[in-house]
Amino acid sequence: GINAEYGEDGVGGTYLLKDDLERNIGIFKPVDEEPGAENHPKQPLDLPRYGILPGEGAIREVAAYRLDHGGRANVPKTQIVNLKHENFRNVSEKFGSLQRFVENDGASWDMGPGRFETFEVHAIGQLDIRLFNMDRNGANLLVKKDGDRYRLIPIDHTYTLPDRLEGAFFEWQFWPQAKKPFDDDTKKYIDQINIDSDAEILRGLGIREECIETMKISTLLLKKSVKAGLNLSQIAGVMVKKPGKKMSELQEVCLAVPHDVERWKNLECAIETLVSQKTRN
């Protein structure tokens, strides 16, 4: 049988699943123990501030895996499941996200960023941008030593796909790799991302339309920026609010676009203008 151990890490209730031989096999995050949900076991968080509603975290964990086309960013396999176990808090049967456990040698903040390959930082960075990640910190970028290389494994995608364009945070924003140009392979990968089919994946998971629009805007920004020759750090700079400012440059230009039938066309123009300003700077 499978054993479930309650874990102290993370903002919500988390269970480490082990097999008969006590090997770690998965991380289960039940919906009813997410921040703001009925059985949340930890310090309360002001979730609406993040543009996410209580109980919406599990589908975001799955969304990150599903949008990581070809496993490029190395998001561990994640799915929605119903699980029963006597060790679960309050009720024995729960619904939530189950992510394959990945053996690791620590997290990125345990070592300097200089050991990581540019390709991997770019792979995770492009996904974080598309997801509008609000919580890409040094603890949720796991590191696995692979011979002489240090591989990065991104986890914890609860705080992604908000219903507003604010709160983006990227640990890698000022890493030296983020300032290097994208290679041809990464440019081709980003060029081939289909925004409409990504939107359908999110709809299929039950993600709200306002949150899907966030993905569409940030993916469009990514695609246009890469075509214009901007680097990862520059793209992040457009999405992250600068000190002393009320909002980010991206939020500012998108808020000015009215919600009417021409909205998407006008958003494309606004983002195009923003990117061309950045290339001139």
DRENDRENTI-780055 format. One record per residue: residue in one letter; x, y, z of N, C-alpha, C, O in turn. Coordinates in steps of 0.05 Angstrom, whole numbers, padded with zeros to 5 digits, always signed. Each point is the difference from the previous one (the first is absolute). Last residue first. Layout:
aXYZXYZXYZXYZ
...
This chain:
n+00306+01024-00536+00014+00010+00024+00028-00011+00002+00014+00006+00019
r-00077-00033-00088+00014+00026-00005+00016+00010+00024+00020+00015-00003
t-00073-00093+00007+00022-00006-00018+00015+00026-00006+00024-00001-00007
k-00102+00006+00060+00021-00013+00015+00025-00005-00018+00022+00002+00008
q-00102+00033-00046+00013+00020+00018+00024-00012+00014+00021+00013+00003
s-00074-00071-00054+00017+00017-00017+00013+00022+00015+00022+00009-00006
v-00084-00065+00051+00025-00014-00007+00018+00017-00017+00024-00001+00004
l-00109+00036+00018+00017-00002+00024+00026-00014-00006+00022+00009+00008
t-00086-00005-00076+00011+00026+00005+00019+00000+00024+00022+00011-00001
e-00071-00090-00019+00019+00005-00021+00015+00027+00004+00024+00002-00003
i-00096-00023+00059+00024-00016+00007+00022+00004-00020+00023+00002+00006
a-00106+00039-00023+00011+00012+00024+00026-00014+00007+00020+00013+00008
c-00072-00049-00079+00013+00026-00008+00015+00012+00024+00022+00010-00003
e-00073-00087+00020+00022-00007-00017+00016+00025-00008+00024+00001+00001
l-00105+00011+00045+00021-00010+00018+00025-00007-00016+00022+00007+00009
n-00099+00016-00058+00013+00024+00013+00021-00008+00020+00020+00015+00003
k-00070-00083-00044+00015+00013-00021+00015+00024+00012+00023+00005-00007
w-00082-00051+00063+00024-00016-00005+00018+00014-00021+00025+00000+00003
r-00109+00043+00020+00019-00002+00022+00026-00015-00008+00022+00011+00004
e-00110+00015-00049+00026+00005-00013+00023-00005+00020+00023+00005-00006
v-00116-00010+00031+00005-00021-00020+00027+00003-00013+00011-00020-00011
d-00015+00060+00108-00021+00000-00021+00008-00021-00021+00019-00015+00003
h+00021+00063+00087-00011-00027-00002-00023+00000-00021-00023+00001+00008
p+00112+00069-00005-00027-00005+00009-00009-00029-00005+00010-00014-00018
v+00090+00055+00040-00015-00011-00022-00028-00007+00009-00003-00016+00018
a+00073+00049+00040-00010+00022-00017-00017-00010-00023-00013+00016-00014
l+00059-00074+00075-00023+00013+00013-00012+00022-00016-00024+00006+00002
c+00104-00049-00031-00023-00017-00004-00025+00011+00013-00023-00003-00010
v+00108+00047+00019-00009+00001-00028-00026-00016-00004-00017+00007-00016
e+00057-00008+00103-00008+00027-00007-00011+00001-00029-00021+00011-00005
q+00059-00091+00039-00026+00005+00011-00011+00027-00009-00023+00003-00006
l+00111-00025-00019-00019-00017-00014-00028+00006+00011-00019+00003-00016
e+00091+00039+00059-00005+00012-00027-00021-00016-00015-00016+00011-00014
s+00008-00014+00120+00021-00007-00020-00007+00013-00027-00022+00009-00004
m-00011+00038+00097-00004-00025-00016+00022-00004-00019+00017+00017-00005
k-00015+00053+00070-00025-00013+00009-00005-00026-00015-00012-00018+00011
k+00112+00060+00016-00021+00001-00021-00025-00013+00010+00001-00018+00017
g+00082+00020+00033-00010+00027-00002-00022+00003-00021-00013+00021-00001
p+00078-00101-00014-00003+00014+00026-00010+00028-00005+00009+00015-00018
k-00036-00086-00056+00025+00012+00009-00005+00015+00027-00022+00009+00004
k-00030-00098-00049-00003+00028+00008+00026+00011+00011+00013-00013+00017
v-00022-00066-00093+00003+00004+00029-00002+00030+00007+00013+00016-00014
m-00016-00048-00077-00022-00013+00015+00000+00005+00030-00020-00001+00013
v+00088+00031-00077-00026+00012-00009-00023-00010+00017-00020+00014+00003
g+00107-00050+00010-00001+00028+00009-00025+00015-00008-00008+00019+00014
a+00027-00108-00045-00008+00000+00028-00003+00028+00011-00018+00006+00015
i+00055-00016-00100-00029-00006-00001-00012+00000+00029-00021+00011+00004
q+00114+00001-00014-00015+00024-00010-00030-00005+00000-00016+00017+00006
s+00074-00088+00016+00000+00020+00022-00016+00025-00008-00014+00011+00016
l+00028-00080-00081-00018-00009+00022-00003+00021+00022-00021+00006+00009
n+00051+00032-00105+00008-00024+00016-00020-00004+00022-00019+00015+00005
l+00007+00030-00109+00003+00006+00029+00008-00026+00014-00005-00022-00009
g-00016+00035-00088+00027-00003+00009+00004+00007+00030+00023+00004+00008
a-00104-00011-00069+00013+00026-00001+00028+00000+00011+00015+00020-00001
k-00071-00098+00003+00004+00007-00029+00015+00026-00002+00016+00004-00019
v-00040-00031+00105+00021-00018-00011+00006+00007-00029+00023+00001-00009
s-00095+00044+00051+00026+00009+00011+00023-00017-00011+00021+00011-00007
k-00111-00034-00015+00008+00025-00014+00028+00009+00010+00016+00011-00016
k-00053-00087+00058+00004-00006-00028+00010+00025-00015+00019-00001-00016
l-00044+00009+00108+00024-00016-00003+00006-00004-00030+00023+00005-00008
l-00103+00039+00030+00024+00017+00007+00025-00016-00005+00020+00011-00012
l-00099-00059+00003+00003+00019-00022+00024+00018+00004+00016+00005-00018
t-00040-00060+00089+00012-00016-00022+00004+00017-00025+00021-00002-00013
s-00065+00040+00087+00029-00003+00006+00014-00017-00021+00024+00003-00005
i-00118+00013-00005+00015+00025-00001+00030-00005+00005+00017+00010-00015
k-00076-00083+00024+00001+00008-00028+00017+00026-00003+00016+00002-00019
m-00034-00036+00106+00019-00017-00014+00003+00009-00029+00022+00001-00011
t-00086+00044+00062+00026+00006+00011+00021-00017-00015+00021+00011-00008
e-00111-00029-00010+00009+00024-00013+00028+00008+00009+00016+00010-00016
i-00058-00080+00059+00009-00009-00026+00010+00024-00016+00019-00001-00015
c-00060+00017+00096+00027-00011+00005+00012-00010-00026+00024+00001-00004
e-00112+00031+00004+00017+00022+00007+00029-00009+00003+00019+00014-00007
e-00087-00080-00006+00007+00015-00025+00019+00024+00006+00017+00005-00016
r-00018-00094+00081-00017+00023-00007+00010+00015-00024+00024+00002-00005
i-00007-00109+00023+00012+00026+00008-00017+00023-00011-00009-00001-00023
g+00001-00100+00014-00019+00016+00015+00011+00026+00010-00010+00011+00020
l+00047-00082-00080+00006-00004+00029-00019+00016+00018+00001-00003+00025
g-00005+00011-00120-00006-00028+00006+00006-00007+00030-00012-00019+00010
r+00037+00103-00045-00030-00002+00002-00008-00028+00008-00018-00003+00017
l+00109+00018-00035-00008+00012+00025-00030-00001+00004-00010-00005+00023
i+00044-00026-00105+00010-00017+00022-00009+00011+00027-00010-00015+00017
e-00006+00068-00092-00019-00023+00001+00008-00020+00022-00017-00011+00014
a+00074+00084-00032-00024+00010+00013-00021-00022+00002-00014-00002+00021
d+00093-00016-00069+00006+00002+00029-00025+00010+00015-00005-00010+00022
s-00001+00010-00114-00002-00028+00010+00008-00001+00029-00010-00017+00015
d+00015+00101-00058-00028-00009+00001-00002-00029+00011-00018-00006+00015
i+00104+00046-00029-00014+00013+00022-00028-00011+00003-00010-00005+00022
n+00100-00041-00061-00026+00008-00010-00017+00010+00023-00009-00015+00017
i+00120+00003-00042-00021-00002+00021-00026+00011-00012-00001+00022-00011
q+00087-00022-00035-00019-00021-00006-00022-00003+00021-00019-00015-00004
d+00093+00077+00012-00015+00008-00024-00022-00020-00006-00021+00007-00010
i+00082-00026+00079-00018+00021+00008-00018+00009-00023-00024+00005+00003
y+00092-00069-00020-00020-00011+00019-00021+00021+00007-00024-00006-00001
k+00098+00034-00050-00018-00016-00017-00023-00012+00018-00023+00000-00008
k+00093+00047+00051-00017+00019-00017-00020-00016-00016-00023+00009-00002
t+00086-00058+00050-00020+00011+00018-00018+00020-00015-00024+00000+00004
d+00096-00038-00052-00019-00021+00007-00022+00011+00018-00024-00007-00003
d+00097+00063-00022-00019-00004-00022-00022-00021+00007-00023+00002-00008
d+00066+00052+00091+00011-00014-00023-00022-00006-00021-00023+00004+00006
f+00026+00083+00063-00011-00027-00004+00014-00014-00024+00007+00013-00019
p+00045+00063+00079-00020-00003-00021-00010-00029-00002+00014-00019+00007
k+00019+00062+00087+00012-00010-00025-00022-00004-00021-00023-00005+00007
k+00009+00031+00085+00009+00023-00016+00013-00009-00026+00007+00017-00017
a-00037-00077+00085-00024+00014-00009+00007+00023-00018-00017+00010-00015
q+00085-00061+00060-00012-00015-00022-00024+00014-00013-00004-00001-00024
p+00048+00035+00105+00014+00006-00025-00012-00015-00025+00001+00011-00022
w-00065+00016+00104+00021-00019-00004+00015+00006-00026-00013+00011-00019
f-00067+00034+00056+00026+00013-00001+00024-00019-00002+00023+00008+00004
q-00116-00040-00002-00001+00025-00016+00028+00013-00004+00006+00010-00021
w-00041-00095+00069+00021+00000-00020+00004+00027-00014+00017+00003-00017
e-00087-00021+00082+00026-00003+00014+00023+00004-00020+00021+00012+00006
f-00122+00027-00015+00018-00020-00012+00027+00001+00013+00015+00019-00003
f-00126+00018+00009+00026-00001+00014+00016-00023-00012-00009-00023+00000
a-00091+00087-00011+00020-00018-00012+00026+00001+00016+00009+00022+00007
g-00096+00030+00006+00013-00019+00019+00020-00019-00011+00009-00018+00014
e-00094+00059-00072+00017+00012+00021+00012-00022+00018-00012-00021+00003
l-00061+00028-00080+00029+00000-00008+00017+00013+00021+00015+00019-00005
r-00110-00079+00015+00009+00027-00005+00030+00000-00005+00014-00019+00008
d-00064-00059+00017-00020+00013-00017+00006+00029-00005-00017+00015-00010
p+00091-00099+00024-00019+00017+00015-00020+00013-00019+00003-00001-00024
l+00074-00073+00016-00026+00005-00014-00020+00016+00016-00022-00009+00005
t+00093-00036+00057+00003+00007-00029-00028+00006-00011-00020-00005+00013
y+00056-00034+00078-00003+00029-00004+00007+00007-00029+00019+00015-00004
t-00014-00107+00031-00026+00010+00010-00004+00029-00007-00022+00008-00008
h+00097-00074-00011-00012+00019-00019-00028+00009+00009-00016+00007-00017
d+00105-00070+00047-00017+00020+00013-00011+00021-00019+00012+00022-00002
i+00079-00069-00030-00024-00011+00014-00016+00023+00011+00007+00024-00003
p+00083-00049-00070-00019+00020+00011-00024-00014+00012-00013-00018-00012
i+00120-00008-00007-00026-00011-00001-00020+00019+00013+00001+00005+00024
l+00108-00012-00070-00020+00015+00015-00027-00014-00003-00007-00008-00022
r+00117-00027+00018-00026+00003-00014-00019+00015+00018+00000-00004+00025
y+00110-00004-00035-00020+00004+00020-00026+00005-00015-00004+00021-00012
r+00103-00075-00016-00021+00020-00004-00019+00002+00024-00002-00019+00016
d+00076-00044-00031+00011+00026+00005-00021+00023-00001+00006+00023+00006
g-00046-00114+00010+00028+00000-00009+00012+00027+00008+00000+00007+00024
d-00086+00002-00001+00000-00020-00021+00028+00000-00013+00005+00014-00019
k-00070+00027+00109+00027-00003-00012+00000-00023-00020-00009-00022+00007
k-00073+00088+00024+00008-00028+00000+00027-00002-00014+00003+00008-00023
v-00077+00069+00072+00025-00005-00015+00007-00030+00003-00001-00011+00021
l-00093+00083-00014+00017-00022+00011+00024-00004-00018-00001+00006-00024
l-00068+00075+00044+00016-00009-00023+00019-00021+00012+00022+00007+00011
n-00081+00040+00045-00015-00017-00017+00013-00005-00027-00013-00008-00020
a+00051+00063+00090-00007-00025+00013-00014-00019-00019+00001-00024+00003
g+00026+00115-00025+00023-00018+00001-00006-00027+00013+00016-00019-00003
n-00096+00075-00046+00021+00006+00019+00021-00022+00001-00003-00020-00013
r-00089+00057-00039+00023-00016-00008+00024+00008+00018+00015+00019-00007
d-00114+00010+00004+00014-00012+00023+00023-00018-00009+00005-00021+00012
m-00073+00064-00067+00002+00021+00021+00018-00010+00023+00003+00014+00020
n-00021-00034-00133+00007-00011+00026+00004+00022+00020+00016+00019-00005
f-00054-00033-00092+00000+00024+00017+00005-00008+00029-00017+00005+00018
l+00019-00062-00099-00018-00005+00023-00004+00025+00018-00016-00001+00018
r+00076+00004-00093-00027-00008-00011-00020-00005+00022-00024+00006-00003
i+00113+00013+00029-00012+00023-00013-00028-00006-00010-00019+00015+00005
d+00071-00085+00030-00008+00018+00022-00014+00025-00012-00020+00009+00011
l+00060-00069-00072-00025-00011+00012-00011+00018+00022-00024+00005+00001
q+00107+00018-00041-00022+00004-00019-00026-00012+00010-00022+00012-00005
g+00099-00024+00059-00008+00028-00002-00023+00004-00019-00019+00015+00006
i+00062-00099+00002-00018+00005+00023-00011+00029-00001-00023+00005+00006
a+00085-00030-00073-00023-00018-00002-00020+00005+00023-00024+00002-00005
h+00107+00044+00005-00018+00011-00021-00025-00017-00002-00022+00010-00004
v+00089-00040+00061-00011+00025+00011-00020+00012-00020-00022+00009+00008
e+00071-00083-00037-00020-00008+00020-00013+00024+00013-00025+00000+00005
f+00095+00013-00068-00023-00012-00014-00022-00007+00021-00024+00005-00006
t+00108+00027+00037-00017+00021-00012-00025-00011-00012-00022+00010+00004
e+00072-00061+00077+00003+00004-00029-00020+00020-00010-00023+00001+00008
f+00067-00005+00094-00022-00010-00016+00004+00007-00030+00012+00021-00007
r+00044+00004+00086+00004-00029-00008-00021-00009-00020+00002-00022-00010
g+00002+00112+00052+00021-00004-00020+00003-00029-00010+00011-00005-00021
p-00070+00046+00093-00011-00007-00026+00021-00007-00022-00007-00011-00021
g+00022-00007+00129-00002+00022-00018-00011-00008-00027+00003-00024-00008
m-00033-00029+00096+00025+00004-00015-00004+00024-00018-00022+00008-00006
d-00048-00037+00062+00022-00013+00015+00027+00004-00013+00021-00005+00012
w-00107+00031-00050+00011+00020+00018+00021-00011+00019+00012+00015+00015
s-00059-00070-00079+00019+00019-00014+00011+00020+00020+00023+00010-00004
a-00049-00105+00044-00015+00020-00016+00020+00020-00011+00023+00002+00010
g-00010-00113+00018-00004+00026+00011-00015+00019-00019-00012-00009-00019
d+00035-00079-00007+00023+00006+00018-00003+00028+00012+00021+00012+00006
n-00097-00093-00044+00016+00024-00005+00022+00004+00020+00001-00013+00020
e-00090-00054-00065+00024+00001+00018+00017+00024-00008+00003+00006-00023
v-00109-00013+00008+00025+00001-00015+00023+00001+00021+00001+00019+00016
f-00114-00049-00025+00023+00009+00017+00026-00001-00016+00005-00020-00014
r-00106+00035-00028+00021-00020+00004+00023+00012+00017+00009+00022-00005
q-00110+00014+00016+00024+00005-00017+00021-00022+00007+00004-00007+00023
l-00116+00034-00013+00021-00020+00007+00023+00004-00019-00003-00003-00024
s-00091+00062+00062+00021-00005-00020+00020-00020+00012+00008+00001+00023
g-00113-00002+00008+00021+00020-00002+00020-00008-00021-00004-00017-00017
f-00082-00018+00089+00003+00006-00029+00023+00021-00002-00001+00019+00015
k-00031-00097+00067+00005+00027-00010+00005+00001-00030+00008-00020-00012
e-00042-00042+00108+00001+00000-00030+00003+00029-00009-00016+00017+00007
s+00010-00038+00086+00019-00020-00010+00002+00000-00031+00019-00011-00010
v-00036+00096+00083-00015-00020-00015+00020-00019-00013+00022+00007-00007
n+00012+00052+00076-00029+00006+00000-00017-00021-00016-00019-00011+00011
r+00124+00009-00032-00013+00017+00021-00030+00003-00006-00008+00005-00022
f+00071-00092-00007-00009+00027-00009-00015+00014+00022-00014-00012+00016
n+00049-00080-00013+00016+00022+00011-00008+00028-00009+00010+00020+00010
e-00050-00104-00041-00008+00005+00028+00016+00023+00013-00009+00012+00019
h-00017-00022-00125+00020-00009+00019-00008+00008+00028-00010+00022+00004
k-00017-00017-00120-00010-00007+00027+00023-00008+00018+00016-00017-00008
l-00033+00080-00090+00015-00020+00016-00013-00004+00027-00013+00019+00011
n+00003+00023-00120-00015-00004+00025+00016-00021+00016+00005-00021-00010
v+00035+00092-00070-00008-00027+00010-00019+00003+00024-00001+00021+00013
i+00061+00033-00101-00021+00003+00020-00010-00028+00008-00006-00017-00017
q+00109+00040-00019-00027-00005-00008-00020+00005+00023+00009+00002+00023
t+00104+00005-00064-00020+00009+00019-00028-00006-00010-00005+00005-00024
k+00122-00018+00007-00027-00009-00008-00020+00006+00023+00005-00006+00023
p+00083+00068-00027-00007-00028+00005-00029-00007-00008-00017+00018+00002
v+00079+00058-00050-00021-00001+00021-00007-00030+00005-00006-00014-00019
n+00074+00056-00045+00005-00021+00020-00020+00000+00023+00007-00008+00022
a+00003+00062-00108+00008+00013+00025+00003-00020+00023+00008+00007+00022
r-00034-00038-00109+00024+00017-00004+00010+00012+00027+00024+00000+00005
g-00097-00066-00039+00015-00002+00026+00025+00017+00000+00019-00005+00014
g-00090+00000-00083+00025-00015-00005+00017-00003+00025+00023-00009-00001
h-00091+00083+00013+00000-00017-00024+00027-00013-00005+00021+00013+00000
d-00075+00032+00080+00029-00005-00004+00004-00020-00023+00007-00023+00004
l-00093+00048+00031+00010+00020-00018+00031-00002-00004+00011+00014-00017
r-00058-00074+00076-00012-00003-00027+00011+00021-00020+00001-00005-00024
y+00026+00008+00116+00010-00025-00013-00010-00002-00028+00015-00007-00019
a-00047+00078+00071+00028+00004-00005+00012-00024-00015+00016+00003-00018
a-00106-00009+00048+00003+00018-00024+00030+00004-00007+00007+00000-00023
v-00031-00047+00102-00003-00017-00024+00004+00017-00025+00012-00009-00019
e-00011+00053+00101+00023-00019+00000-00001-00017-00025+00021-00005-00012
r-00093+00061+00027+00023+00015-00010+00025-00017+00000+00017+00003-00017
i-00098-00036+00053-00002+00000-00029+00023+00017-00012+00008-00005-00023
a-00015+00002+00117+00006-00027-00011-00001+00000-00030+00018-00012-00013
g-00042+00092+00064+00029-00006-00002+00006-00026-00014+00018-00002-00016
e-00104+00049+00043+00008+00001-00028+00030-00009-00004+00010+00001-00023
g-00063+00010+00107-00007-00024-00014+00009-00001-00029-00005-00020-00014
p-00010+00115+00058+00005-00024+00015-00009-00025-00016-00021+00000-00012
l+00048+00084-00047-00020-00006+00020+00007-00026+00016+00014-00017-00011
i+00046+00099-00041-00007-00028-00001-00020-00005+00022+00002+00011+00022
g+00048+00071-00038-00016-00004-00023-00007-00030-00004-00006-00008-00023
y+00054+00053+00097+00016-00013-00021-00016-00005-00025+00011-00010-00020
r-00050+00047+00097+00021+00019-00007+00017-00011-00023+00012+00015-00015
p-00079-00068+00058-00010+00017-00022+00021+00021-00009+00000+00009-00023
l+00020-00067+00099+00002-00011-00027-00010+00018-00022+00013+00003-00021
d+00029+00004+00120-00020+00016-00014+00000-00008-00029+00013+00014-00017
l+00011-00079+00102+00012+00018-00020-00022+00015-00014-00022-00010-00003
p+00039-00048+00104-00017+00009-00022+00015+00019-00019+00016+00017+00009
q+00031-00097+00048-00006+00028+00002-00017+00009-00023+00006-00006-00023
k-00015-00097+00032+00022+00019+00006-00009+00028+00003-00024+00006+00000
p-00026-00089-00028+00012-00005+00026+00019+00022+00010+00011-00002+00022
h-00106-00012-00086+00027+00011-00002+00014+00000+00027-00011+00011+00019
n-00081-00041-00052+00017-00015+00018+00030+00009-00001+00018-00015+00007
e-00090+00058-00061-00012-00007+00026+00019-00013+00020-00002+00005+00024
a+00043+00062-00098-00020-00022-00002-00007-00009+00029+00013+00007+00019
g+00055+00060-00040-00027+00011-00003-00021-00022+00000-00024+00007+00002
p+00120-00039-00029-00005+00026+00014-00029+00010-00005-00008+00001-00023
e+00017-00106+00014+00013+00023-00013-00005+00026+00016-00020+00001+00015
e-00016-00092-00001+00021+00010+00019+00016+00023-00013+00020+00008+00011
d-00090-00059-00057-00013+00011+00025+00020+00010+00020-00008+00012+00021
v+00036-00053-00105-00014+00026-00005-00011+00012+00027+00001+00024+00004
p+00087-00091-00007-00030+00000-00001-00012+00028-00002+00010+00019+00012
k+00086-00068-00039-00010+00026+00011-00030+00001-00003-00010+00005-00021
f+00101-00079+00017-00029+00004-00003-00008+00026+00014+00005+00004+00024
i+00086-00059-00067-00008+00022+00018-00030+00005-00006-00007+00007-00023
g+00076-00101+00010-00016+00023-00010-00006+00021+00021+00003-00005+00024
i+00057-00075-00016-00011-00004-00027-00016+00024-00010-00003+00004-00024
n+00084-00045+00100-00018+00022-00006-00010-00003-00029+00016-00004-00018
r+00011-00080+00083+00011+00018-00021-00020+00022-00006-00024-00005-00002
e+00016-00074+00063+00006+00027+00012+00014+00018-00020+00014+00019+00008
l-00052-00108-00024+00028+00000+00007+00010+00027+00011+00024+00005+00001
d-00114-00020-00033+00005-00020+00021+00029+00000+00010+00005-00006+00023
d-00033+00099-00067-00009-00028-00006+00008-00019+00024+00009+00009+00020
k-00035+00101-00018+00022-00019+00000-00012-00028-00007-00022-00006+00007
l-00003+00122-00008-00009-00028-00003+00024-00018-00003+00019+00006-00015
l-00042+00095+00060+00020-00015-00014-00009-00029-00001-00004-00013+00021
y-00054+00109-00012+00005-00027+00010+00022-00013-00017-00002+00000-00025
t-00044+00104+00055+00016-00016-00019+00006-00027+00012+00007-00002+00024
g-00068+00103-00013+00004-00027+00010+00014-00017-00022-00009+00000-00023
g+00028+00103+00014-00024-00015+00006+00007-00027+00011+00024-00006+00006
v+00044+00067-00031-00020+00018+00012-00026-00014+00007-00015+00011+00016
g+00119-00056-00017-00021+00010-00017-00020+00017+00014-00001+00001+00025
d+00057-00079+00027+00007+00019-00021-00025+00009-00015-00021-00013+00000
e+00022-00054+00071-00001+00027+00010+00006+00021-00022-00006+00024+00003
g-00040-00129-00009+00025+00016-00002-00004+00029+00009-00022+00011-00003
y-00022-00119+00016-00006+00029-00002+00026+00015+00000+00018-00005+00016
e-00033-00097-00053+00011+00016+00022-00005+00029-00004+00006+00011-00021
a-00041-00115-00015-00002+00029-00004+00010+00014+00025-00011-00003+00022
n+00019-00101-00077-00002+00016+00025+00000+00029-00006+00013+00009-00019
i-00043-00106-00035+00014+00026-00001-00004+00014+00027-00022+00000+00012
g+00024-00111-00034-00016+00024+00000+00017+00025+00000+00025-00001+00003
